[in-house]
Amino acid sequence: MKLPFIVDRRTRVFRRAMLAILLAPLISYAQRSSVETIQFQSKLVNATLPYNVILPPDYRASSTTRYPVLYLLHGLTGHYSDWLTKTNVADYAAQYRIIVVMPEGKDGWYTDSATVPSDKFESYILKELIPDVQKRYRTIETRFGRGVAGLSMGGYGALKFGLKSPGTFVFAASMSGALAEPSRTEKDLKDPGALRDSVLSVFGPADSETRKANDIFEIVRSITANRVAGLPYFYLDCGTEDGLFSSNQQFAALLHEKKIPHEYRELPGDHNWAYWDQQVQAVLKIAAYKMHRTPSRNRATR
């Protein structure tokens, strides 16, 4: 007597399961980030410097909500498109209500060059890129809603921005950072190639002021105790098979010595995209948490 009920129940369960399967792509699509490319004309660098933007899934749903921004920097010989084409960062970012901006930095070490007057990649980020992003998008326009991260050369740049411009960023992160390059002179860089050329071009001779002003080890050593509270939260990691492992260990030890709030991770891995695709997930998670700790008055809408 119960057979029709059992059959009917099984049919309903089957139909619900099939409906869930059919709707899954639509739900997934609705939760995806959107990506835009801006062709920015830099007056400081005198060149077109494109940047990609990942917008959170709900960005278009509101005309008033403001979002934190994470600036994600590429490495040496890389470009603004690397993060999107070589990792799944757009999918990972969809979990968080943040905007991710990936600028073009060429091989400029995110530094104003000692030898090429037009290569002002530090000034470009601070004085042109950030204001342009704020003009185009609904962003939280205080340090509490702004972070910076990067890989290799970009990791160095991110930590440097955090140290030199603490009033601009609340969070700074490095993945496999090339942290010691400003101290490497022509004697240290014997092999020809992009690394040697860029380091000598950007940082100049061994005694240059540019080297002194951009050596993050020296910057940290000179920080006084009363300045520590005003610094952003630092994160850095490096693969144990990476040639940059030792310098990352040394920098983390220096942060610890100076009692600067930070997190350091050593993980299995090399200097490659498989490692960065893995670690950018951790960076996004920490960045979203740190930037969402914004005081309520900075979550204003318009």
Order of alpha helices (4+ residues) and beta strands (2+ residues): alpha-beta-beta-beta-alpha-alpha-beta-alpha-beta-alpha-beta-alpha-alpha-alpha-alpha-beta-alpha-beta-alpha
